[in-house]
Amino acid sequence: MTEQEKMLDELIQSLIALIDLLRREPDCHWLKAFDSYLLMAGELKRYGYTQDDLNRLEAAISSSYGGMGSFSDYTPYQDGAVVHWVDELDCLRTLVCEQAFALKMQSRWRERTDADN
């Protein structure tokens, strides 16, 4: 298994965990977006991918973060209070973004080290 394959597997596992959390809020409008990212990642794993494919996956995921009303600002409430699992959500939200970015950057790092050798 290559480093990229391992990183893609880890991203898929993190997306699954994040989606499981998002399902706890019945009307979570972010669920559809992250379901589509998981589908995209699963298809890349199943059918193969190029670096451009990984870059498109990262761009899709990153598009949900940043700016007003983005996934970065999402805080689920239940009965007027922040849900008890918000800290777990924050960790997974950050992890997914970092893992997607690392997939994009890993090839650049590898290209640089290959050029140095």
N, C-alpha and C positions, 0 to 999 in steps of 0.2 A: 504494500500500500504506500503510495507516495504521500508526501507531506500535504499536498493540496487535497488529496482524497480524504486524509484524516481531518483536515480543517473543514472540509465540506460536511463530513459526517458530524463533526462537533456542532457546526452551525445548524444542521438539521435537528439535532437533539435539543439544542437551545430553542429553536423555533417551536418545536413540539411542546416543550415545557411552558413557553410564553403563551402559546395558544390555549393550553389547558387552563392557565390563569385567566386569560381574557374571557373564556367561556363562563367563568363564575359570575360575570356581570351580564345579565340577560340581553341588554340592549347595547352592548359594546360595539360601537361603529368601527373600531379598528380590527375587529376579528376577520372581516372579509379580506382586508389588505394582507394581513399576516398569513392567512390561509393561502392566498395566492403566492406569497413568497415561498412558503413551504412547498407548494406544488411545483414551483419553478426549480427550487433546489433539488427536489426529488427527481424531477425529470433530467436534470443535469447529471445527477448521480447514476441514474438508470441508463441513460442513452449516451453519456459522454459529453465532454465540453471542451471548449477552447478558453483561452484567457479572456477573450472578448465576452464569452458567455458569463464568466465569473464577474467581469466588470459590470455587465448589465444587471446581474443579480444584486451586486453591491449598490449600484445606482438606484435600483428599485427600492431596496430596503432603506437606504439613506434618505430617499425622498420623503419618508414618513417622519423624519427627525428634523428639528430646527424650525424656527419661526413660530409665530403665534398660532395656537390651535393645533400644533403638531403632536405627534405621539409623545414627544418629550414632555409636553404639558399635561398629558392625560393622567387624571387622578380619579379612580373609581370610588363611588360613594354607595353606601347602603343605609337606608333609613336615616339619611341626613348626615352620616358620619363617614369619614374616610375608612375604607375597608381595612381589615387587620392584615391583609396580605400585600399591602402597598410596598413594603420594603423588599419583598421577594420580587414584585413586579419591577421595581427600580433596578435591582441587580440584573434581572434577565433582560430588561430593556437595554441596559448598557452593554451587557455581554453580546447580545445579538448584533448590535451596531458595530462593536469592536471586532467581532469575528468576521463579519462581512467585509469590513475595511481591511482586515489582515489578509483575507483571501485575495483581494485586489493587489495589495502591496507585496505579498510573498513572491510573486513572479518578478516584480521589479527588483527586489532584493537579490533573487537568484540570478537574474540577468547581470546585475552589477558584479556579483562574486564570480560568475563565469567569465566575465570580461577581464577581471583582474588576474585570472589564472592562465 
